[in-house]
Protein backbone atom coordinates (compact mmCIF):
# COMPACT_ATOMS: atom_id res chain seq x y z
CA UNK A 1 0.00 0.00 0.00
CA UNK A 2 1.50 3.32 -1.09
CA UNK A 3 1.49 6.69 0.64
CA UNK A 4 -0.56 7.99 -2.30
CA UNK A 5 -3.30 5.53 -1.43
CA UNK A 6 -3.33 6.60 2.22
CA UNK A 7 -3.39 10.27 1.26
CA UNK A 8 -6.28 9.61 -1.11
CA UNK A 9 -8.31 8.22 1.79
CA UNK A 10 -7.29 11.10 4.04
CA UNK A 11 -8.05 13.89 1.56
CA UNK A 12 -11.16 12.15 0.27
CA UNK A 13 -12.61 11.93 3.78
CA UNK A 14 -11.50 15.49 4.49
CA UNK A 15 -13.38 16.77 1.43
CA UNK A 16 -16.43 14.67 2.28
CA UNK A 17 -16.66 16.05 5.82
CA UNK A 18 -15.72 19.59 4.83
CA UNK A 19 -18.49 19.84 2.24
CA UNK A 20 -20.98 17.78 4.26
CA UNK A 21 -20.60 19.56 7.59
CA UNK A 22 -20.40 22.91 5.81
CA UNK A 23 -23.80 22.47 4.18
CA UNK A 24 -25.22 21.76 7.63
CA UNK A 25 -23.55 24.91 8.97
CA UNK A 26 -24.95 26.93 6.07
CA UNK A 27 -28.48 25.76 6.81
CA UNK A 28 -28.66 25.81 10.61
CA UNK A 29 -26.28 28.54 11.82
CA UNK A 30 -27.49 32.12 12.12
CA UNK A 31 -26.88 34.84 9.49
CA UNK A 32 -25.64 32.56 6.72
CA UNK A 33 -26.72 32.89 3.10
CA UNK A 34 -28.43 29.50 3.31
CA UNK A 35 -30.03 29.84 6.74
CA UNK A 36 -33.21 27.78 7.14
CA UNK A 37 -33.07 26.45 3.57
CA UNK A 38 -34.12 23.04 4.80
CA UNK A 39 -33.44 19.34 4.93
CA UNK A 40 -33.38 18.78 1.19
CA UNK A 41 -30.43 21.18 0.93
CA UNK A 42 -28.57 19.27 3.64
CA UNK A 43 -29.30 15.89 2.04
CA UNK A 44 -28.28 17.20 -1.39
CA UNK A 45 -25.09 18.75 -0.06
CA UNK A 46 -24.08 15.50 1.63
CA UNK A 47 -24.79 13.53 -1.56
CA UNK A 48 -22.50 15.82 -3.55
CA UNK A 49 -19.95 15.70 -0.73
CA UNK A 50 -19.71 11.95 -1.17
CA UNK A 51 -19.78 11.85 -4.98
CA UNK A 52 -17.02 14.43 -5.58
CA UNK A 53 -14.17 12.68 -3.71
CA UNK A 54 -15.32 9.29 -5.05
CA UNK A 55 -14.80 10.69 -8.56
CA UNK A 56 -11.44 12.11 -7.48
CA UNK A 57 -9.96 9.13 -5.67
CA UNK A 58 -11.94 6.04 -6.61
CA UNK A 59 -9.22 4.77 -8.91
CA UNK A 60 -6.51 5.48 -6.30
CA UNK A 61 -7.80 4.01 -3.04
CA UNK A 62 -11.20 2.57 -3.85
CA UNK A 63 -12.76 5.63 -2.20
CA UNK A 64 -13.92 4.05 1.05
CA UNK A 65 -13.86 7.23 3.20
CA UNK A 66 -15.79 5.27 5.81
CA UNK A 67 -14.47 2.78 8.41
CA UNK A 68 -17.71 0.79 8.20
CA UNK A 69 -17.12 0.24 4.47
CA UNK A 70 -13.47 -0.68 4.98
CA UNK A 71 -14.26 -3.20 7.71
CA UNK A 72 -17.21 -4.70 5.82
CA UNK A 73 -15.13 -5.20 2.67
CA UNK A 74 -12.38 -6.83 4.73
CA UNK A 75 -14.86 -9.20 6.39
CA UNK A 76 -16.10 -10.47 3.01
CA UNK A 77 -12.61 -10.75 1.54
CA UNK A 78 -12.81 -7.79 -0.82
CA UNK A 79 -10.12 -5.78 0.99
CA UNK A 80 -6.91 -6.98 2.69
CA UNK A 81 -6.95 -6.89 6.49
CA UNK A 82 -3.34 -5.70 6.48
CA UNK A 83 -4.45 -2.39 4.95
CA UNK A 84 -7.34 -1.79 7.34
CA UNK A 85 -5.48 0.03 10.17
CA UNK A 86 -3.93 2.69 7.92
CA UNK A 87 -7.22 3.24 6.10
CA UNK A 88 -9.02 3.79 9.41
CA UNK A 89 -6.36 6.22 10.63
CA UNK A 90 -6.49 8.17 7.36
CA UNK A 91 -10.28 8.35 7.48
CA UNK A 92 -10.48 9.58 11.07
CA UNK A 93 -7.70 12.14 10.57
CA UNK A 94 -9.32 13.39 7.38
CA UNK A 95 -12.70 13.75 9.07
CA UNK A 96 -11.12 15.60 12.01
CA UNK A 97 -9.30 18.05 9.75
CA UNK A 98 -12.33 18.58 7.52
CA UNK A 99 -14.42 19.57 10.53
CA UNK A 100 -11.71 22.03 11.59
CA UNK A 101 -11.94 23.76 8.22
CA UNK A 102 -15.70 24.09 8.68
CA UNK A 103 -15.12 25.76 12.04
CA UNK A 104 -12.75 28.26 10.44
CA UNK A 105 -15.09 28.95 7.53
CA UNK A 106 -18.15 29.54 9.70
CA UNK A 107 -16.52 30.86 12.87
CA UNK A 108 -18.42 34.16 12.89
CA UNK A 109 -21.70 32.31 12.43
CA UNK A 110 -20.95 30.04 15.37
CA UNK A 111 -20.51 33.27 17.36
CA UNK A 112 -23.90 34.52 16.14
CA UNK A 113 -25.70 31.27 17.07
CA UNK A 114 -26.78 30.89 20.68
CA UNK A 115 -28.16 27.35 20.75
CA UNK A 116 -25.45 24.90 21.81
CA UNK A 117 -27.18 21.86 20.32
CA UNK A 118 -27.34 23.59 16.95
CA UNK A 119 -23.60 24.19 17.05
CA UNK A 120 -22.94 20.55 17.89
CA UNK A 121 -25.25 19.54 15.06
CA UNK A 122 -22.86 21.06 12.53
CA UNK A 123 -20.19 18.56 13.56
CA UNK A 124 -22.00 15.33 14.35
CA UNK A 125 -25.35 13.62 14.51
CA UNK A 126 -27.92 13.42 17.27
CA UNK A 127 -31.39 11.87 17.44
CA UNK A 128 -34.54 13.95 17.21
CA UNK A 129 -36.18 11.52 19.66
CA UNK A 130 -33.62 9.94 21.97
CA UNK A 131 -34.31 6.24 22.20
CA UNK A 132 -31.08 4.23 21.99
CA UNK A 133 -32.69 1.04 20.67
CA UNK A 134 -34.46 2.75 17.80
CA UNK A 135 -31.60 5.21 17.16
CA UNK A 136 -29.26 2.22 16.86
CA UNK A 137 -31.70 0.46 14.54
CA UNK A 138 -31.99 3.51 12.28
CA UNK A 139 -28.21 3.83 11.86
CA UNK A 140 -27.90 0.08 11.39
CA UNK A 141 -30.57 -0.02 8.68
CA UNK A 142 -29.20 3.04 6.87
CA UNK A 143 -25.68 1.64 6.69
CA UNK A 144 -26.91 -1.83 5.79
CA UNK A 145 -28.75 -0.36 2.79
CA UNK A 146 -25.76 1.81 1.89
CA UNK A 147 -23.27 -1.06 1.72
CA UNK A 148 -25.69 -3.61 0.23
CA UNK A 149 -26.63 -1.17 -2.55
CA UNK A 150 -23.07 0.08 -3.03
CA UNK A 151 -21.83 -3.45 -3.69
CA UNK A 152 -24.56 -3.90 -6.25
CA UNK A 153 -23.80 -0.58 -7.93
CA UNK A 154 -20.09 -1.31 -8.23
CA UNK A 155 -20.50 -4.94 -9.30
CA UNK A 156 -22.07 -4.37 -12.71
CA UNK A 157 -20.30 -2.83 -15.70
CA UNK A 158 -23.46 -1.16 -17.03
CA UNK A 159 -22.94 1.67 -14.54
CA UNK A 160 -19.17 1.81 -14.90
CA UNK A 161 -18.02 5.43 -15.17
CA UNK A 162 -21.13 6.78 -13.48
CA UNK A 163 -20.71 4.79 -10.28
CA UNK A 164 -19.67 7.82 -8.17
CA UNK A 165 -22.78 9.68 -9.33
CA UNK A 166 -25.03 6.74 -8.51
CA UNK A 167 -23.41 6.36 -5.09
CA UNK A 168 -24.13 10.06 -4.51
CA UNK A 169 -27.76 9.42 -5.45
CA UNK A 170 -27.78 6.51 -2.98
CA UNK A 171 -26.55 8.79 -0.18
CA UNK A 172 -29.14 11.38 -1.22
CA UNK A 173 -31.91 8.78 -1.06
CA UNK A 174 -30.81 7.56 2.36
CA UNK A 175 -30.68 11.11 3.67
CA UNK A 176 -34.12 12.01 2.36
CA UNK A 177 -35.75 8.73 3.39
CA UNK A 178 -33.94 7.53 6.53
CA UNK A 179 -32.16 10.64 7.75
CA UNK A 180 -34.98 12.10 9.81
CA UNK A 181 -34.62 10.19 13.09
CA UNK A 182 -30.85 10.46 13.69
CA UNK A 183 -29.26 12.55 10.93
CA UNK A 184 -27.88 9.43 9.14
CA UNK A 185 -24.26 9.28 10.19
CA UNK A 186 -23.78 5.90 8.39
CA UNK A 187 -20.05 6.54 8.81
CA UNK A 188 -18.12 6.31 12.11
CA UNK A 189 -15.34 8.66 10.95
CA UNK A 190 -17.82 11.27 9.71
CA UNK A 191 -19.36 11.41 13.20
CA UNK A 192 -16.54 10.68 15.63
CA UNK A 193 -13.81 12.81 13.99
CA UNK A 194 -15.90 16.02 13.95
CA UNK A 195 -17.31 15.28 17.41
CA UNK A 196 -13.74 15.15 18.72
CA UNK A 197 -13.02 18.42 16.89
CA UNK A 198 -16.01 20.01 18.65
CA UNK A 199 -14.72 18.71 21.98
CA UNK A 200 -11.12 19.88 21.56
CA UNK A 201 -11.28 23.17 19.67
CA UNK A 202 -12.64 26.55 20.80
CA UNK A 203 -16.06 26.52 19.22
CA UNK A 204 -17.63 29.79 20.47
CA UNK A 205 -19.85 29.24 23.52
CA UNK A 206 -20.17 25.53 22.85
CA UNK A 207 -21.91 22.99 25.05
CA UNK A 208 -21.11 19.35 25.63
CA UNK A 209 -20.19 16.94 22.84
CA UNK A 210 -22.85 14.34 23.79
CA UNK A 211 -20.44 11.47 24.33
CA UNK A 212 -23.24 9.36 25.79
CA UNK A 213 -24.74 9.06 22.30
CA UNK A 214 -21.44 8.90 20.39
CA UNK A 215 -21.14 5.09 20.45
CA UNK A 216 -24.29 4.60 18.37
CA UNK A 217 -23.08 6.27 15.13
CA UNK A 218 -19.85 4.27 15.47
CA UNK A 219 -21.05 0.77 16.37
CA UNK A 220 -24.35 0.62 14.49
CA UNK A 221 -22.87 1.59 11.09
CA UNK A 222 -20.06 -0.95 11.44
CA UNK A 223 -22.46 -3.80 12.24
CA UNK A 224 -24.97 -2.71 9.59
CA UNK A 225 -22.25 -2.47 6.95
CA UNK A 226 -20.87 -5.93 7.77
CA UNK A 227 -24.32 -7.53 7.57
CA UNK A 228 -25.04 -5.72 4.31
CA UNK A 229 -21.80 -6.99 2.78
CA UNK A 230 -22.27 -10.53 4.05
CA UNK A 231 -25.81 -10.73 2.73
CA UNK A 232 -24.87 -9.32 -0.68
CA UNK A 233 -21.99 -11.70 -1.27
CA UNK A 234 -23.97 -14.67 0.00
CA UNK A 235 -26.77 -14.02 -2.51
CA UNK A 236 -25.02 -12.48 -5.50
Secondary structure, 3 states (H helix, E strand, C coil): CCHHHHHHHHHHHHHHHHHHHHHHHHHHCCCCCCCCCCHHHHHHHHHHHHHHHHHHHHHHHCCCCCHHHHHHHHHCCCCCHHHHHHHHHHHHHHHHHHHHHHHHHCHHHHHCCCCHHHHHHHHCCCCCCCCHHHHHHHHHHHHHHHHHHHHHHHHCHHHCCCHHHHHHHHHHHHHHHHCCCCCCCCCHHHHHHHHHHHHHCCCCCCCCCCCCCCCHHHHHHHHHHHHHHHHHHHHC
